Amino acid sequence: MAPKRLSKSKKIEKEVRKLLSIKNFKVIINEPVPNAYSAPFKVYMDLTFACQAKCPFCLYTNTGKNKTQSLNWELCKKTIKEAGKVGVFAFKFGGGEPLLYPYFWQAVKIARQNNIFVSTSTNSYSITNKEIRMLKKYHVKISVSIEGLKKNDEKLRGEGHFDRAVETVKTFKNEGIDVRFQTNVTSRTIKEIPLLVELAKKIGVKIKLRYIKPIGRAGINNFSLKFTDADRYLKLITFLNRKDILPWVDLDESLMLYQPKEISLKLYNGIMCGAANRTLHINPHGEVRPCIFLGDKFLAGKININNSLMDFWRGKNSSAFLKVRKLLPPKECFNCERICFNECPSLRIIGRGSNKKQGVNCLKEMMRHASPNSLKEFRQLLNK
């Protein structure tokens, strides 16, 4: 009898098993995708518009107490299973308040069964003993939102929110759950961020800082950073990059004063923005985009029973992903020693109306708008 022929992928899998002597793993081989990973590394899936709050800076305009629109469960389940087959590493479940999604824990279970790492975020209003138990069971990483000290936070997120958020983080930490605070860098909260960092440090958890983008309610209500915030921004950068503070903050590359060069070596073509080359976004309507922050201009379509996640990723349904992969940062970025170039094109395209202009996350652009005294102090710090 002739020996059984093995397919190329089976041969590779057999050799890997032999070399590593590991039984419980799988080899995934996808078709190459030009200018991107062969499949998304991470999928951002917003499950529902339902939320107990109506924050004036939400990335959606249609979230709130009376909103019930949620992602179709059959499509959600189908997408997660397909993601596992093509090698998606992580899912970030968001909203609205993701824990209000009727099938939230079923979605988490299916993701974990398919070897997908899961993270989520919460406003802390939905936390019960069940949530604590399930977060531990499925090893879910969770962020708890907070927007300043008590007065400012409760003005933005609702009465009683601040104490609830703090107690939730303390409880999660004591239960061994992977938890952190999360806050937005905005014109209205920038002064209180150092105090929030000190609070996180005191509790013993990290705090994730992210730029608020000029879309949804944040755009309507003008919450984004502005160049008039330059002096306060430079002070914030100085604080966040202190040696005693760095272990307690999770910073985007643009917020880093000193950017380790090895970061760029771990990314596709050194591009910091993951949209269309590492990441993909799905909203509660099932709409697919390279990134929610790029808006409707780059809407690729909707998931349905007949199409697949990879159809969007490979550009079979629309050219949205292909267009984003061709976006180039401003010319100045190519001659800059900093490695953050092309991080968040939405801050240029939507925030400044042109991809050729620097966004407010560009440290050098902020320095140009700072007052002489603030700039002098900041330059002295850089020269130390």
Secondary structure, 3 states (H helix, E strand, C coil): CCCCCCCHHHHHHHHHHHHHCCCCCCCCCCCCCCCCCCCCCEEEEEEECECCCCCCCCCCCCCECCCCCECCHHHHHHHHHHHHHHCCCEEEEEECCHHHCCCHHHHHHHHHHCCCEEEEEECCCCCCHHHHHHHHHCCCEEEEECCCCHHHHHHHHCCCHHHHHHHHHHHHHHCCCCEEEEEEECCCCHHHHHHHHHHHHHHCCEEEEEECCCCHHHHHCCCCCCHHHHHHHHHHHHHHCCCCCHHHEECCHHHCCCCCCHHHHCCHHHCCCCECCCEEEECCCCEEECCHHHCHHHCCEECCCCCCHHHHHCCCCCCHHHHHHCCCCCHHHHCCCCCCCCCCCHHHHCCCCCCCCCCCCCHHHHHHHCCHHHHHHHHHHHCC
